[in-house]
Amino acid sequence: MDYISRMYGFCTELLRRQPLAEPSFLAAAREVREDQLAVPSSSQVVPELERRAAGHRSVPGGAHSSSAASRRSAFRR
C-alpha cells in the first residue's frame, strides 16, 4: 500500500470516528484520493524522462563541449 492510500485510509477513519463529522468531508477526502491516484507514480514517469533525456545528451568532446570552449576563448581575446 502506498503512502497516499495509507493517508487516505487514516483520514477516512479519523473522520468516521468524529461524532460530528460532516459527510462533505468524507466526500472531499475521496475526491482528493481519486485526484492523487490519477497522477502517475515516479516509477511510471522516470523511464519516460530517461528516454527523453537520452536524445539530448551531449557526447564528451562533442558539439556542446567545443561550443563551450569557443565561448570561453572568445572572452579571453
CORMO-V718675 format. One record per residue. RES is the residue in one letter. SS is DSSP state (H for helix, E for strand, - for the rest). Layout:
<<RES;SS> <RES;SS>>
//
This chain:
<<M;-> <D;-> <Y;H> <I;H> <S;H> <R;H> <M;H> <Y;H> <G;H> <F;H> <C;H> <T;H> <E;H> <L;H> <L;H> <R;H> <R;H> <Q;-> <P;-> <L;-> <A;-> <E;-> <P;H> <S;H> <F;H> <L;H> <A;H> <A;H> <A;H> <R;H> <E;H> <V;H> <R;H> <E;H> <D;H> <Q;H> <L;H> <A;H> <V;-> <P;-> <S;-> <S;H> <S;H> <Q;H> <V;H> <V;H> <P;H> <E;H> <L;H> <E;H> <R;H> <R;H> <A;H> <A;H> <G;-> <H;-> <R;-> <S;-> <V;-> <P;-> <G;-> <G;-> <A;H> <H;H> <S;H> <S;H> <S;H> <A;H> <A;H> <S;H> <R;H> <R;H> <S;H> <A;H> <F;H> <R;H> <R;->>
//
